[in-house]
Amino acid sequence: MNELALPEPLVQRLKNIYRAMEEDYDEVARQLRFGCSGCPDNCCDSYFLHHTSIEWAYLWQGMRQLSPEQQREILHRAAGVVRVCQEELTHGRRPVVMCPLNEHGLCVLYPYRLLVCRTHGVPAVMTRPDGKRLSFPGCFRCQEVVRARGNDAGVPFVDRTRLLQQLVMVENELTQRFRRPRPRIRMTIAEMLVEGPPTLP
């Protein structure tokens, strides 16, 4: 099977979505006077699932920038993370395990990190296609900041809806190139790494 190639115009649109999300995040963080510096926790051990071929392929664009030795080390860690997650899920527990891209507390593919990684931290909302509105309170440290403001202070938040809609549009344009429908993606970053780059079905 042929590896899925990303057309440059779609890559640029994906980067624009990421840039807009970072701007929205930074504005809410500024209003809350919230930052990650000195935090005893690391959000990279959170269990996130990702759903788009374009982000999967873009992540592998980043992997290709690393040395072969570093890629091998990351893939070795990723295989271990997949095993741990599968075992935890089998026992009905939500996995808490460090992302294989995290080295010394930092993401080695930070410019290529996926949208969910960019949104975690501050309060956010999202309206689903069926009209249901979902709320996310932010990480534990941000929730402490919000509680310290008091109930009457008003809580700023990132509305993810518009940018997620744009991501879906970019994904749909990409998958129109597929010869047949692709199974729905529900993968962790570790699984995306172990599986290798996405291919044309």
Backbone bond lengths (Angstrom), bond angles and torsions (degrees), N, CA, C in turn:
res aa  C-N    CA-C-N  psi(-1)  N-CA   C-N-CA  omega(-1)  CA-C   N-CA-C  phi
1 M - - - 1.458 - - 1.524 109.91 -
2 N 1.330 115.79 148.09 1.454 121.53 -178.61 1.524 110.87 -86.27
3 E 1.335 115.67 138.82 1.459 120.19 176.89 1.524 109.81 -65.58
4 L 1.310 115.61 141.17 1.460 121.30 179.53 1.521 109.70 -69.84
5 A 1.324 116.82 118.70 1.466 121.85 178.01 1.525 109.53 -94.55
6 L 1.314 115.54 138.69 1.462 120.06 -179.25 1.523 110.14 -96.25
7 P 1.329 118.52 119.97 1.470 120.29 174.10 1.525 109.65 -63.22
8 E 1.302 117.17 137.41 1.459 121.24 -176.08 1.534 113.03 -57.39
9 P 1.349 120.32 -38.98 1.475 118.59 177.99 1.532 112.76 -59.58
10 L 1.333 117.70 -36.03 1.463 120.06 178.18 1.524 110.80 -71.77
11 V 1.326 116.80 -35.99 1.466 120.08 176.26 1.524 109.89 -61.69
12 Q 1.317 117.56 -42.89 1.459 120.63 179.36 1.519 111.68 -63.95
13 R 1.326 116.43 -39.09 1.470 119.06 177.53 1.525 110.94 -66.59
14 L 1.332 116.75 -38.29 1.465 119.75 176.31 1.526 110.50 -62.60
15 K 1.326 117.02 -42.70 1.461 120.41 178.07 1.527 111.06 -62.51
16 N 1.329 117.15 -37.04 1.464 120.52 178.06 1.526 110.70 -64.39
17 I 1.326 116.88 -39.60 1.461 120.92 176.83 1.519 109.95 -62.61
18 Y 1.315 116.41 -45.53 1.465 120.22 178.62 1.523 111.13 -61.18
19 R 1.323 116.36 -42.84 1.465 120.21 -178.88 1.532 110.68 -63.37
20 A 1.321 116.42 -43.06 1.462 120.24 179.34 1.526 111.15 -64.43
21 M 1.333 117.05 -39.27 1.456 119.80 178.55 1.523 110.64 -64.45
22 E 1.315 117.31 -40.88 1.461 120.69 178.51 1.530 110.81 -63.36
23 E 1.328 116.64 -39.22 1.466 119.84 178.72 1.528 110.85 -65.43
24 D 1.330 116.90 -42.88 1.467 120.35 177.84 1.529 110.65 -62.92
25 Y 1.326 115.75 -43.58 1.466 120.86 179.73 1.537 110.21 -61.51
26 D 1.325 115.82 -47.77 1.462 119.97 -176.98 1.525 111.37 -62.54
27 E 1.333 117.16 -36.01 1.463 119.83 -179.91 1.527 110.98 -67.21
28 V 1.326 117.35 -43.53 1.468 120.09 178.06 1.528 110.12 -65.92
29 A 1.329 117.04 -42.30 1.464 120.23 178.20 1.529 110.71 -61.13
30 R 1.341 116.58 -38.46 1.468 120.20 178.39 1.513 110.96 -63.39
31 Q 1.341 116.01 -44.90 1.466 119.55 -179.53 1.525 111.91 -63.33
32 L 1.331 115.94 -35.04 1.463 120.15 -179.63 1.528 112.57 -86.17
33 R 1.348 115.83 -9.10 1.472 120.40 -173.12 1.525 109.57 55.81
34 F 1.305 114.07 46.94 1.462 122.20 -175.66 1.520 110.23 -110.47
35 G 1.325 116.39 138.95 1.451 121.10 175.83 1.518 110.90 -150.66
36 C 1.312 115.97 164.79 1.464 121.21 -177.41 1.525 112.85 -92.51
37 S 1.315 117.66 -11.03 1.455 120.81 -175.83 1.523 110.84 -59.10
38 G 1.330 116.14 130.33 1.456 121.27 177.44 1.506 115.05 79.66
39 C 1.331 117.97 4.93 1.468 120.44 -179.05 1.525 109.77 -69.51
40 P 1.341 118.41 134.49 1.467 120.75 -179.63 1.522 112.74 -76.60
41 D 1.332 117.09 -11.45 1.461 121.67 -177.36 1.535 109.03 -103.37
42 N 1.324 116.15 174.67 1.457 121.41 174.95 1.521 107.93 -141.14
43 C 1.326 116.64 118.01 1.463 121.01 -176.51 1.525 112.95 -64.77
44 C 1.329 117.16 -14.04 1.462 120.59 -177.87 1.528 112.95 -71.47
45 D 1.338 117.49 -4.66 1.463 118.85 174.44 1.526 111.74 -96.53
46 S 1.333 116.63 8.43 1.468 121.16 178.27 1.526 109.94 -78.17
47 Y 1.326 115.71 146.92 1.463 121.34 -178.49 1.522 108.78 -90.86
48 F 1.323 116.86 105.17 1.460 122.61 -179.76 1.525 109.76 -117.73
49 L 1.324 115.60 142.05 1.460 121.34 171.74 1.522 108.67 -107.85
50 H 1.320 115.72 144.19 1.460 122.53 -178.26 1.527 108.60 -122.05
51 H 1.346 116.59 154.30 1.463 118.78 -164.33 1.528 115.31 -133.09
52 T 1.327 120.03 8.10 1.464 119.04 -174.50 1.524 112.12 -124.12
53 S 1.322 114.01 140.85 1.464 120.48 176.55 1.519 111.46 -67.50
54 I 1.345 116.73 -34.58 1.460 118.82 -176.05 1.531 111.14 -67.21
55 E 1.334 117.12 -38.74 1.464 118.86 178.11 1.526 110.63 -70.97
56 W 1.311 116.36 -37.57 1.463 121.14 176.93 1.539 109.80 -59.23
57 A 1.334 116.23 -48.88 1.461 120.70 -179.79 1.534 110.80 -65.43
58 Y 1.338 116.69 -38.44 1.463 119.97 -179.47 1.525 110.73 -67.04
59 L 1.333 116.63 -36.64 1.451 120.35 175.75 1.525 110.68 -59.21
60 W 1.326 115.64 -40.17 1.469 119.37 179.07 1.529 112.15 -72.60
61 Q 1.325 117.41 -25.47 1.474 118.48 170.92 1.524 109.39 -59.65
62 G 1.318 115.39 -41.22 1.458 119.64 177.61 1.517 112.05 -66.34
63 M 1.322 116.70 -42.15 1.471 120.23 178.83 1.521 111.33 -57.23
64 R 1.326 116.50 -37.57 1.462 121.10 -178.07 1.535 111.60 -65.38
65 Q 1.340 117.11 -17.93 1.464 119.85 -179.92 1.526 112.11 -81.34
66 L 1.330 117.16 -13.15 1.457 121.72 -178.28 1.524 110.47 -86.92
67 S 1.310 116.00 160.09 1.460 120.51 177.47 1.534 109.23 -67.72
68 P 1.333 117.05 154.36 1.477 119.58 177.40 1.526 112.39 -55.39
69 E 1.330 117.28 -38.49 1.463 120.29 179.78 1.522 110.82 -64.24
70 Q 1.338 117.31 -43.99 1.459 120.10 -179.96 1.522 110.82 -66.76
71 Q 1.328 116.78 -37.48 1.459 119.59 176.25 1.524 110.77 -60.98
72 R 1.324 117.69 -43.89 1.464 120.89 179.72 1.523 110.82 -61.83
73 E 1.325 117.37 -41.59 1.466 120.79 179.26 1.522 110.94 -62.85
74 I 1.329 116.24 -43.32 1.468 120.61 -179.56 1.525 110.38 -65.17
75 L 1.324 117.10 -43.25 1.464 120.13 -179.14 1.522 111.23 -66.29
76 H 1.325 116.74 -33.75 1.466 119.94 175.74 1.528 110.14 -64.85
77 R 1.332 116.92 -45.06 1.468 119.78 177.89 1.523 110.56 -63.72
78 A 1.332 115.91 -40.32 1.468 120.28 -178.08 1.527 110.98 -60.61
79 A 1.321 117.16 -41.98 1.465 120.52 178.90 1.527 110.59 -60.62
80 G 1.333 116.45 -40.34 1.460 120.04 177.30 1.514 112.30 -65.52
81 V 1.331 116.80 -40.05 1.464 121.01 178.77 1.526 110.54 -63.69
82 V 1.321 117.19 -42.19 1.465 120.80 178.98 1.521 110.37 -60.13
83 R 1.334 117.64 -43.65 1.470 121.02 179.69 1.525 111.19 -62.16
84 V 1.337 116.71 -45.34 1.462 120.31 -179.34 1.529 110.55 -63.11
85 C 1.335 116.83 -44.61 1.471 120.67 -179.32 1.527 111.30 -62.30
86 Q 1.318 116.42 -42.89 1.462 119.22 179.35 1.517 111.43 -62.10
87 E 1.317 116.62 -40.97 1.466 120.24 178.96 1.529 111.22 -65.71
88 E 1.322 117.18 -44.05 1.465 120.37 179.63 1.526 111.25 -63.09
89 L 1.316 116.86 -43.76 1.456 120.62 -179.72 1.523 111.15 -65.63
90 T 1.322 116.74 -35.89 1.464 120.66 177.43 1.524 111.16 -60.25
91 H 1.330 116.27 -32.95 1.474 121.26 179.33 1.525 112.50 -92.60
92 G 1.323 116.62 10.64 1.456 120.33 175.98 1.511 114.54 75.98
93 R 1.327 116.73 20.51 1.456 120.44 -179.63 1.524 110.01 -110.13
94 R 1.341 115.80 143.49 1.454 120.28 174.97 1.524 108.49 -77.60
95 P 1.336 118.14 122.77 1.472 119.95 -175.81 1.526 112.77 -63.70
96 V 1.300 115.12 142.28 1.463 122.89 169.98 1.519 105.87 -126.87
97 V 1.325 116.36 96.67 1.458 121.35 -175.48 1.531 108.33 -147.35
98 M 1.309 116.51 142.05 1.462 121.04 -174.51 1.529 111.42 -66.98
99 C 1.323 116.24 137.81 1.456 122.47 176.31 1.528 109.39 -60.39
100 P 1.329 118.10 138.07 1.475 119.92 -179.15 1.528 113.92 -65.64
101 L 1.334 117.22 -13.73 1.467 120.26 178.31 1.525 112.32 -85.33
102 N 1.326 116.59 -5.83 1.464 120.09 -178.59 1.525 109.71 -87.10
103 E 1.326 115.16 123.25 1.456 121.30 175.79 1.524 108.75 -129.15
104 H 1.319 115.99 121.26 1.471 122.24 179.26 1.530 110.71 57.04
105 G 1.342 115.70 36.89 1.464 120.82 175.67 1.506 115.49 85.43
106 L 1.340 117.67 0.91 1.462 120.91 -177.66 1.521 110.64 -127.04
107 C 1.343 116.07 150.53 1.451 121.93 178.05 1.526 109.46 -80.03
108 V 1.335 116.83 125.47 1.464 120.07 -178.87 1.527 111.58 -77.19
109 L 1.342 116.67 -13.06 1.469 120.72 176.35 1.527 109.95 -119.79
110 Y 1.318 116.01 42.05 1.465 121.35 -174.46 1.531 113.24 -52.34
111 P 1.331 121.23 -44.88 1.471 120.01 179.91 1.529 112.65 -66.81
112 Y 1.333 117.08 -17.98 1.466 121.00 -176.67 1.528 112.62 -105.83
113 R 1.337 117.39 6.39 1.461 119.31 -175.61 1.530 110.58 -63.22
114 L 1.319 115.83 153.03 1.457 121.73 -172.36 1.528 111.35 -80.18
115 L 1.338 115.25 167.76 1.466 120.45 -172.56 1.524 112.20 -60.10
116 V 1.330 117.55 -42.64 1.468 119.65 -178.67 1.525 110.21 -61.12
117 C 1.324 117.40 -37.00 1.462 120.69 178.12 1.528 110.70 -62.78
118 R 1.317 116.23 -32.75 1.463 121.23 -177.20 1.524 112.68 -80.14
119 T 1.325 117.61 -18.48 1.460 120.15 -175.38 1.518 112.96 -97.38
120 H 1.322 117.69 -19.26 1.461 120.09 -174.11 1.523 110.50 -71.88
121 G 1.321 115.70 136.09 1.461 120.09 176.28 1.513 111.69 136.86
122 V 1.347 117.53 -65.43 1.466 121.17 -177.44 1.531 110.44 -93.54
123 P 1.338 117.72 162.92 1.466 120.16 177.63 1.528 111.04 -59.69
124 A 1.326 115.13 146.03 1.457 119.95 -177.95 1.522 109.57 -150.80
125 V 1.319 115.33 159.87 1.464 122.00 173.57 1.514 108.37 -133.56
126 M 1.324 115.49 160.21 1.453 121.69 176.73 1.524 108.15 -151.12
127 T 1.320 116.14 134.82 1.457 121.10 175.45 1.519 108.78 -103.87
128 R 1.324 116.40 120.03 1.455 121.34 -178.33 1.522 110.40 -75.22
129 P 1.343 117.21 164.57 1.468 119.96 178.98 1.531 113.48 -57.78
130 D 1.353 117.22 -27.33 1.462 119.73 178.88 1.527 112.63 -82.56
131 G 1.337 116.46 3.44 1.455 120.83 177.17 1.516 114.61 92.78
132 K 1.333 117.87 -9.06 1.461 119.80 -179.99 1.522 110.37 -72.53
133 R 1.317 116.28 133.37 1.461 121.89 -178.22 1.524 109.67 -99.12
134 L 1.313 116.42 125.68 1.456 122.13 179.12 1.521 109.37 -107.26
135 S 1.332 115.71 141.71 1.461 121.00 179.26 1.518 110.20 -120.15
136 F 1.329 115.33 142.04 1.459 122.00 179.11 1.527 107.46 -126.25
137 P 1.332 118.18 121.77 1.468 120.29 -172.43 1.520 114.50 -76.81
138 G 1.328 118.24 -10.39 1.455 120.66 -175.55 1.517 110.96 95.42
139 C 1.309 116.39 177.19 1.467 120.73 -178.76 1.530 109.83 -69.97
140 F 1.336 115.49 170.76 1.471 119.16 -174.89 1.526 111.02 -60.81
141 R 1.334 117.44 -36.55 1.455 119.81 -177.24 1.524 110.78 -70.32
142 C 1.329 116.38 -38.96 1.462 119.60 178.03 1.527 110.40 -66.61
143 Q 1.321 116.66 -36.39 1.462 119.32 177.29 1.529 110.98 -63.00
144 E 1.314 116.93 -34.74 1.465 119.83 175.66 1.523 110.85 -64.72
145 V 1.328 116.56 -40.22 1.466 121.19 177.98 1.526 110.16 -62.69
146 V 1.332 116.11 -43.37 1.467 120.70 -179.66 1.521 110.30 -63.86
147 R 1.323 117.56 -44.24 1.471 120.04 179.84 1.523 111.24 -62.02
148 A 1.324 117.04 -36.05 1.469 120.68 -179.50 1.525 111.70 -67.72
149 R 1.330 117.68 -22.40 1.462 121.15 179.20 1.527 111.97 -74.31
150 G 1.326 117.23 -22.24 1.453 120.55 -177.09 1.515 111.25 89.94
151 N 1.307 116.48 158.08 1.462 122.14 -174.71 1.520 113.80 -69.17
152 D 1.328 117.49 -22.07 1.457 120.40 -174.67 1.529 113.13 -94.88
153 A 1.321 116.49 -0.63 1.464 119.44 -173.58 1.524 112.61 -78.09
154 G 1.329 118.01 -20.84 1.461 120.06 -174.99 1.512 110.20 80.16
155 V 1.300 116.56 133.81 1.459 120.86 -175.04 1.527 109.66 -113.07
156 P 1.330 118.87 114.88 1.471 120.22 174.78 1.523 109.60 -69.74
157 F 1.310 116.12 155.32 1.456 119.73 -178.55 1.527 109.56 -152.67
158 V 1.321 114.92 160.11 1.460 122.03 173.61 1.520 108.31 -91.94
159 D 1.322 116.84 128.02 1.457 120.71 173.13 1.530 107.09 -93.24
160 R 1.309 116.30 108.24 1.463 121.37 -175.66 1.531 113.32 -78.83
161 T 1.318 117.26 -11.38 1.470 120.94 -167.38 1.525 112.65 -55.63
162 R 1.332 117.00 -53.09 1.464 120.99 -173.62 1.523 111.27 -60.90
163 L 1.322 116.66 -44.39 1.459 119.26 -176.77 1.525 111.70 -73.04
164 L 1.318 117.35 -33.06 1.465 119.25 174.83 1.526 110.70 -67.20
165 Q 1.327 116.51 -36.58 1.460 119.62 175.61 1.526 110.74 -62.65
166 Q 1.333 116.22 -41.02 1.462 119.74 178.02 1.523 111.09 -65.07
167 L 1.335 116.75 -38.23 1.459 120.40 177.98 1.528 110.42 -63.42
168 V 1.325 116.76 -40.65 1.469 120.49 177.67 1.523 110.39 -62.65
169 M 1.318 117.42 -40.23 1.464 120.75 179.54 1.531 110.69 -63.47
170 V 1.329 117.16 -43.58 1.459 120.53 178.59 1.524 110.05 -64.72
171 E 1.324 116.44 -42.15 1.460 120.60 178.31 1.526 111.25 -61.09
172 N 1.331 116.53 -42.86 1.465 119.93 -179.83 1.529 111.41 -63.54
173 E 1.328 116.55 -39.66 1.468 119.30 177.90 1.524 111.22 -63.76
174 L 1.327 115.50 -37.13 1.458 119.16 178.70 1.527 111.39 -68.62
175 T 1.317 116.81 -46.71 1.461 120.05 -174.24 1.529 112.64 -73.93
176 Q 1.321 118.20 -12.68 1.464 119.62 173.60 1.528 111.15 -63.26
177 R 1.337 116.41 -18.34 1.456 120.43 179.03 1.526 111.85 -79.13
178 F 1.343 116.51 -13.81 1.456 119.47 -177.68 1.525 110.16 -71.67
179 R 1.315 115.54 144.32 1.467 119.91 -179.69 1.523 112.19 -75.71
180 R 1.315 116.56 -23.39 1.461 120.50 176.67 1.529 108.14 -150.07
181 P 1.333 117.77 161.32 1.460 119.98 -176.47 1.523 111.94 -58.14
182 R 1.317 115.52 142.93 1.465 121.50 177.76 1.525 108.82 -96.98
183 P 1.337 117.78 140.80 1.473 118.93 175.86 1.525 110.85 -57.04
184 R 1.304 115.52 149.01 1.465 120.26 -179.70 1.530 109.94 -59.71
185 I 1.316 115.84 136.52 1.460 121.44 -179.15 1.526 109.74 -90.61
186 R 1.331 116.09 127.42 1.466 123.33 172.27 1.524 105.91 -141.76
187 M 1.323 116.69 83.74 1.453 120.81 -171.20 1.519 111.43 -132.84
188 T 1.320 114.61 147.81 1.461 120.07 169.17 1.527 108.23 -81.60
189 I 1.316 116.28 168.11 1.465 120.00 175.46 1.523 109.97 -60.94
190 A 1.329 116.60 -40.98 1.466 119.41 179.11 1.523 110.73 -58.65
191 E 1.315 117.26 -42.23 1.468 120.32 179.01 1.520 111.29 -66.49
192 M 1.334 117.35 -38.46 1.458 120.67 177.65 1.524 111.30 -62.66
193 L 1.317 116.29 -33.02 1.456 120.21 178.86 1.521 111.21 -75.56
194 V 1.324 116.87 -47.18 1.465 121.13 -179.27 1.538 110.91 -63.23
195 E 1.326 115.90 -37.71 1.465 120.57 -179.04 1.520 111.79 -68.91
196 G 1.317 117.09 -23.84 1.449 120.60 -174.87 1.524 109.57 88.63
197 P 1.314 118.39 175.84 1.463 120.34 -178.83 1.518 111.28 -63.90
198 P 1.340 117.90 150.64 1.466 119.99 179.52 1.524 111.36 -64.86
199 T 1.318 114.97 150.48 1.465 121.44 -179.58 1.515 109.52 -120.31
200 L 1.312 115.97 160.78 1.456 120.93 174.26 1.516 108.76 -71.11
201 P 1.352 118.84 125.95 1.473 120.44 -178.72 1.519 110.97 -72.00
